[in-house]
Amino acid sequence: MGTPPEHYGNPFGEQRALAAGQSVVELADRAVLTITGPDRLTWLDSLTTQALTGLGAGDSAETLLLNPNGRIEHAMRVVDDSETLWLLIDGSAREALAKWLDRMRFTLRVEIADRSDDFVTIGSFGDLGLPVAVSHEIPLVWNDSWAAVARGGHQYSRAEQHPGATWNYRESLVAVDSDLSDFAASGSLAFEALRIAAWRPWFSTEVDDRSIPHELDWMRSAVHLSKGCYRGQETVAKVHNLGHPPRRLVLLHLDGSEGALPEAGAEVSLGEKVVGTVTATARHFELGPIALAMIKRGVDAAETLAVASDVGAIAAAQEVIVPTDAGAEANVPRLPRLGAVKR
């Protein structure tokens, strides 16, 4: 693993080529774990947010590992080949996730292996004819389901046309010694700009130690609301049915007049009050400077915010991803408190 090139000299051109399915992006910062054994699907299903028991050979899914309080600890992009479950993950989670999974095997018939050194992960939009690795006659390709609400999932966004509706992203595993010289390359900044514009959350950027799936609209692709029990399920159900997520992901359209782009981690303010943090920024070839930010749920969606930068505060208009009233889907009326005075 390493750090993927940010660009090859033409960031906007690389974005256009990547979006059009004319180039690929090498994701050198990704890792690959495998789970083998007859219990692999039922076992991971019991631990994580997605329904995996019905996964067929070649099928893709996305699932989250939560802590007992429902906060996100890991995100996994999974492909099954009928004998092995392949986990495509962010490289920063490689060691911690492998160790945790190994500890949770108990007497079940599963084995964990780290295959990161054997493969390179290549991102693309559509099938470009890459020399994809094959396992048990199944190409090792993960197809992102972000374009629509996955079975058992839920979308909080009320956008008439979700910007992820045309998202046909995939990640392919290729052997480390594969010759990719015939494929045009885009840098990681190209993928990041397209991802931000599609409102697509990512573990290594949007998740902190407080994140729950609802805040990111990640229940759209990674949470099955009617599957069996798993760690953190109580919080998922309670917030979805009765409560509201404390924060919400928002797309910010940044004032580009100063030519500055804030960094991830920059404070987002409303007046004198800090209301959130930028998680990722990009210069998009059509939208201009944009950012994803996590802000407090109660911030009025019509307010113009300010983002801290090296050149001072940058004005930022909100585009709502998760509405301020997201959650409470069960519509259970609030009961008056005992002893409350009626007026």
N, C-alpha and C positions, 0 to 999 in steps of 0.2 A: 504494500500500500504506500501511497504517497500523496502529494498535493496535485490535483489536476490543473493544467494550464488555465489561467483566467480567460485569455483570448489569444488569437494568433494575428493581431494587428488590425482587425476590422470588426469590432464588437457588434455593430448594428447589422452588418452584412451577415455575420455568423448567426445572429438571432433569426433573421429572415430565412436563411438556409436551413437551420435546424427546425423551425416551425413548418417549413414546406416539405420536410422529409428528404432534404437534399444533403444532409450532413449528419454526423454523429458526435457525441460528446463522451470523451473518456473520463470515467468516474473513478479515478485512482484512489479516492478516499473511501471507497465502499469495502465491505467485508462480506464473507460468505460462510455461513454455518450450515451443517446438515444434521438432520435427525433421521436415523434409520430404525427399523424394527416394526413389528406388526401393530404396536400400540401408539405409533407416532402421531396419528391424526386425533384420536380420542384424547390422548394425553395433552397435546398442545391446545386442543379445544377446551379442555377443562381448566386451563390456566389463563387463557386470554379472551379478548372481547369478541372475536369473530367465530362464526359457526364453521368449523373445518371438517367435521366428520364426513360430510358428503363430497369433499373435494375429489374430483376425478383426475386421472392421469393427464397432465398438461394444464390443469386448471390453475388460475392465479387467485390470490386473495391478499388482503391486508389485515393485520391484526395488531392489537396493542396489549402490552403487559402493564397492568396497573398495580399500584401498591394497595394495601388494605383500605386506604382512605379514598381510593378511586383516582389517584394522581398518576399520570403517565410516567412509567419507568423506561419502557422500550417500545419501539415500533418495528414491525417485521413485515417485509414483503415476501410472500411465500408462494412456492410452486411445488407441486407434487408430481413425481414421475411413476407412481404406483409402487415404488419400493423405498424411495428416499424423499424426504421433505426438505426442500432447499429454502434457506432463509437468507434473503438479501437485506443487509442492514447497513447503517452508517458505521464507518470504521471506528468512530469514537466509542461505540457500544460493544465492540467485538469481545474484549476480554471479560467484561462484567456480565454480559448476557450469557456467554458460554459457561461461565462458572455457576451462575444462578441455575441455568437449565440442568447442568450436571448434578447439582445438589438436589434437585427436585425429582430425580428419576425413581428413587425408592426401589420397589421391586418390579417396576414396569419394564416391558421389553422395548427399551429405546436406548440408542447410543448417540452421543453428541460428538461431532467432529468439526474442526476449523479447517475449511478448504480455501481460505482467502488467498493463500500463496499460489494456488493452482489456476486461478481465473482472474480476468479483468472484467469489470462491469462496464458495459457500453450502453449509453442512453440514446434513444432515437424516437422520432415520431413516425410511426408506421414501420413496415417491414422493408429494410434496405438491402436484404440479402447478405447479412453478416455471416461469417463462419461460426455460427453458434454451436457451443458445446452440446452434446447429446448424451443423455443418460437413460438407459432402458428404453431406447428408441424415442425418447421425448426431448425435443429441443428445450434447452433451459432458458426460457423467456418468461419474464414476468410482465403481464399486461395490466396497466393501471386502470382501475375501475372508476376513477374520479369523474368521468364524463356523465355518469348518472348515479342515482342513489342505489347502492348495493342492496341486494335482498336482505330484508330484516333491518335495514338502516333507516336513518331519518335525516332530513335536511332542514336546518333552521332558516337558511337564507330564503328570502321571498322575492329574489330577483326574477323578473319576467323571463330573462334570458341569462342563465348562469354562464359566466365566462369560461367555466370548465367544460361546457357542453360539447366542445369539439376537441377536447383533450384526448389524444390517442397515443399517449406516451407509453414506452415500454423500456425495460432494462433486460439486456441480453448478457449471458455469461459466455465469454470466449476464452480459450486457453491462453495462457500468458505468452506463449511463443507464436501466437497467430499473427499473420501479416495483414495489417489493416491499411496499408499504404494506398490502396485503391479507393478509399472512402474519404471524402472531404470531412475536415474536422472543425468543430466549433468549440470554443472554450466554455468553462463552467459558468462565466457571467451570462452567456446566452441562455443556458438552461435556467439560471436563477431568475432572469428577467421574465421569461415565459411562465415560470412557476408562480411568481408573485402575481402576475397579471391574471392568472387562472384561479387565484385564491387558494392554491394548493398548499396545505400545511406540511411541514417537514420536521422530523424529529430533531435534527441537529441545530435548527434555527429557531423554530417557534416554541419548542418545549422548554419549560423551566421546572423547578421543583414544586411548583404549585399547579401546573397545568392539568386540567381535566378535559376529556374529549369534547364536551359541549361547547367550550369556549372557542374552539378552533373549527367548529362545524365538521369535525372529523368523524362524527357518527354517520355522515354521508357515505363513507367508504370502509370504515374499519370497525364498526360496532354493530353487532346483531342484537336487537332489543328483546327478542323472544327466545333466545337460546338458554341452555342450562346454566347453572351457577359457575362463577369464576371469581377470582380475587378482585375486589373493588366493585362488584356488580351492584351492591346496595346503594353506593353513591351515584352510580350511573342512573339507576332507576329512580332514586329519590329526586335528583336534580331535574331529570327529564319530566317526571310526572307531577311533581309537587313544588319544586323550587325554581331557581334561576341561577345560571352560572354567574359567579362573581365578576368575571371579566369577559370581554368579547374581542375577537379578532376583527380588525378593520383594515381596509385598503386605504392608503393615504396618497392623494395626488399632491405632489410637492411643488411649491413655487420654484421654478428653475431660473429665475432672473439673475441670481447671484452665481449660477453655475456650480453650486456646491451640492454635495450629496451627503446626508448624515450617515453616520456609521451605525451598525447594529449595536443596540444597547443605549442609543441616544434617548434622552428623556422627552416625553410628549406632554405638553402642558396645555391647560385651558386657563387663560389669564395667569395668575400667579401660582396656580395649583398644578403640581405634577399629577397626571392622570394615567400615565402608562409608559410603555417602552417600545421602541422600534425593534423588530426582530430581524428584518431583512430589507435591503434597499437595492434598487437597480435603475438604470436608465433604459427604458423600453423604447424600441424603435418606432412605435406608434403613440404610446401613451406619455412618453417623456419620463421625468423622474418620478418614481413611485416607491412605495414602501408598504410592508405589512407591519402592523403594530398591535400590541395587546394593551387594551385600555380598560378602565373601569366600566362596568356594565351601564351605570347610570348616566354616563356622559351623553348629553343631547346630541343625537346624530346630525343635527343641522348646524352645530357649532363648528367654526373654523379653529383648528388646533395649531399649536406651534411646536416645532421639533428643534431641539438643540443641535448646533453644528459649530464647526470651527469659525464660521463667518457670522455667527449670531443665529437668532431664531429664524426658522424657515416656516412660512405659512403652509398649512396642510388642510386640504378639504377631504372630508370623510366620504368613502363609499362603503355602505353598510354590507357586511358579510353576515355576522351574527346580530340579529336585532336586539334591542334593549330589553324586550319582553320575552326572549327565548326561554323555553322551558315551560313548566306548569301545564303540560299537554293534557293531563287528566282533567283539568278544569274543576278541581275539587274546591267548593266554596270554603272560605276561611270561617271557622267557628269563633264566636265571641269568647273572650277569656272569661273564666269564672270570676264573678264579682265585678265585671266591667259595668260601668254606669251607662245606661242607655239614655240618649238624648233625643 
